[in-house]
Amino acid sequence: MTVVAQRAGEQVAEPAVAWSESELDWGEPLSAAPILRPVAGARPEVDLRGAMRNFVTGVAVVTTHRDGAHDAVTVNSLVSLSLDPPLVAISLRRDSRFGADLLATREWNICILDGESDAMAGSFARDRETRTAALATLPTRPGTRTGALLLEAPGWLECVLDRTYEVGDHTLFIGAVVAAGTDAPGARLLFAHGRFHVFDHSPDIRPGGTP
């Protein structure tokens, strides 16, 4: 897999702030992270964030609605749990207003972003007012099974809430997938070391025009 660095001038990078409901970690990467070694008689420090920044993930926008109002947040915590029955999960902070709306309506959609959606992902990683304004400028359609909005995306899932688990300072939302769709292959948006990257998995055209 080849990861292509971000395009100059298009990266959104700022410190994580309390109002952001996105799970993206915008902090600057450590240039020389120390190797943590256990000390006899002491509990070693666990740098979970530093370690997990090395784990490359995809990027998605999750949408929900409540009392006629729609909202969307950027996540990189999407996990496929089961094919039969089809189940996926996301993780949100316990104090997330988006999570509270999702719990109330029990309907949500997932839009997997393409390689040119870094600006969109940045917008939905901000405060609620910014997210609402961004959502109003984009082409959307309500999901036929949930009513939550679907963005133009290469992959999408409509979900109804199956169950939740309180896990530390987060809530794990497990959704039953009731509809899904895909688009043509192309570049996809990735997240690692606090930055967006682009992975181009378009068909490999070989000499003579044979894929």
C-alpha positions in Angstrom: 0.0 0.0 0.0 1.3 3.4 -1.0 0.3 6.4 1.1 0.7 9.7 -0.7 1.5 12.8 1.5 -1.2 15.5 1.9 -1.5 18.2 -0.8 0.2 21.4 0.2 -2.0 24.1 1.6 -5.1 21.8 2.0 -4.3 20.2 5.4 -6.3 21.3 8.4 -4.2 20.9 11.5 -4.9 22.4 14.8 -4.8 21.2 18.5 -7.7 19.1 19.8 -10.2 21.3 21.6 -12.9 20.6 24.0 -15.8 21.5 21.8 -14.8 19.3 18.9 -16.8 16.0 18.8 -14.7 14.5 16.2 -12.4 11.6 17.2 -9.6 12.8 14.9 -6.5 13.7 16.9 -5.1 16.9 15.4 -2.0 17.1 17.7 1.4 17.4 16.1 3.2 14.1 15.8 6.1 13.3 18.1 9.4 13.7 16.3 11.3 11.4 18.6 8.9 9.5 20.9 10.7 8.0 23.9 10.8 4.3 24.4 8.9 3.6 27.6 10.5 1.0 29.8 9.0 -0.5 33.0 10.5 0.6 36.2 10.8 -1.9 39.0 8.0 -1.3 41.6 6.2 1.4 39.5 3.4 1.3 37.0 4.8 2.2 33.6 3.2 5.2 31.8 1.0 4.1 28.9 1.2 6.4 25.8 -1.8 5.0 24.1 -2.4 8.1 21.9 1.2 8.1 20.8 1.2 4.5 19.9 -2.2 4.6 18.1 -1.1 7.5 15.9 0.9 4.9 14.0 -2.3 3.0 13.1 -3.5 4.1 9.7 -7.3 4.4 9.4 -9.9 5.4 6.9 -12.0 8.5 7.4 -15.8 8.7 7.4 -18.6 11.2 8.2 -21.4 10.0 10.4 -24.8 11.7 10.2 -27.9 11.6 12.4 -31.0 13.7 13.0 -33.2 14.8 15.8 -36.4 16.8 15.8 -35.9 17.8 12.1 -32.3 19.0 12.6 -29.4 17.1 11.0 -25.8 16.9 12.2 -22.6 15.2 11.0 -19.2 14.4 12.5 -15.9 13.1 11.2 -14.7 9.8 12.7 -11.9 7.4 12.1 -13.2 4.9 14.7 -15.4 2.9 12.2 -15.1 -0.8 12.8 -16.8 -3.7 10.9 -17.9 -6.2 13.6 -20.0 -8.8 11.8 -21.2 -9.8 8.4 -24.1 -12.0 9.6 -25.8 -10.1 10.9 -24.2 -7.0 9.4 -22.9 -4.9 12.3 -20.6 -1.9 12.5 -19.5 0.3 15.4 -18.1 3.8 16.1 -16.8 5.3 19.3 -17.7 8.8 20.6 -16.9 10.6 23.8 -19.5 10.3 26.5 -20.2 14.0 26.5 -20.8 14.1 22.7 -24.0 16.0 21.8 -24.0 14.1 18.5 -24.0 10.9 20.5 -27.0 12.1 22.5 -28.9 12.8 19.3 -28.0 9.4 18.0 -29.2 7.7 21.2 -32.5 9.6 20.9 -33.3 8.9 17.2 -31.4 5.5 17.0 -30.8 6.2 13.3 -27.5 7.1 11.7 -25.6 6.8 8.4 -21.9 6.5 7.5 -20.3 8.0 4.5 -16.8 6.8 3.7 -14.7 9.6 2.2 -12.7 9.8 -1.0 -9.3 11.2 -1.4 -10.5 14.7 -2.3 -12.7 15.1 0.8 -10.1 16.4 3.3 -11.7 19.8 3.5 -15.1 18.2 4.2 -13.6 16.0 6.9 -12.0 19.1 8.5 -15.3 21.0 8.5 -17.1 18.1 10.3 -14.3 17.8 12.9 -15.3 21.3 14.2 -18.0 22.7 16.5 -21.6 22.1 15.9 -22.4 25.5 14.3 -19.6 25.0 11.7 -20.8 21.5 11.0 -24.4 22.7 10.5 -23.2 25.4 8.1 -21.0 22.9 6.1 -23.9 20.4 5.8 -26.1 23.1 4.3 -23.6 23.7 1.5 -23.3 20.0 0.4 -25.4 17.9 -1.9 -27.2 15.4 0.3 -30.2 13.0 0.3 -32.1 11.4 3.1 -31.5 7.7 3.5 -34.5 5.6 2.5 -34.3 3.5 5.7 -33.2 6.0 8.3 -33.9 9.5 7.2 -30.4 10.6 8.2 -28.5 12.3 5.4 -26.2 10.7 2.9 -23.4 12.7 1.3 -21.8 12.0 -2.0 -19.3 9.3 -1.1 -17.7 6.1 -2.6 -19.2 4.0 0.2 -22.2 4.5 2.5 -24.1 2.6 5.2 -27.5 3.2 6.7 -27.7 2.0 10.3 -30.1 1.6 13.2 -28.8 1.5 16.7 -28.4 -2.1 18.0 -26.9 -1.4 21.4 -24.3 0.7 23.2 -21.6 0.1 25.7 -19.9 2.5 28.1 -16.2 2.0 27.6 -13.9 4.2 29.7 -14.5 7.8 28.7 -16.2 6.8 25.4 -19.5 5.2 24.3 -19.4 2.4 21.7 -22.3 2.6 19.3 -23.1 -0.6 17.5 -25.3 -0.3 14.5 -27.2 -2.9 12.5 -26.7 -2.1 8.8 -30.0 -1.9 7.0 -28.8 -0.6 3.6 -25.4 -0.1 2.0 -23.9 1.0 -1.4 -20.6 1.5 -3.1 -19.2 3.6 -6.0 -16.4 3.2 -8.4 -12.8 2.6 -7.2 -10.6 5.6 -6.7 -8.5 7.5 -4.1 -9.5 7.2 -0.5 -8.9 9.5 2.5 -6.6 8.1 5.3 -5.6 9.5 8.7 -2.3 8.9 10.4 0.1 10.9 12.6 -2.5 13.7 13.0 -2.8 14.3 9.3 -4.8 13.4 6.3 -3.2 11.3 3.5 -4.5 9.9 0.2 -4.4 6.3 -0.8 -5.0 5.8 -4.5 -6.3 2.3 -5.1 -7.5 2.9 -8.7 -7.1 -0.1 -11.0 -3.5 -0.8 -11.9 -3.4 -0.2 -15.7 -0.6 -2.4 -17.1 1.2 -1.9 -20.5 -1.2 -2.7 -23.3 -4.2 -1.3 -21.4 -5.0 -4.5 -19.4 -6.0 -3.8 -15.8 
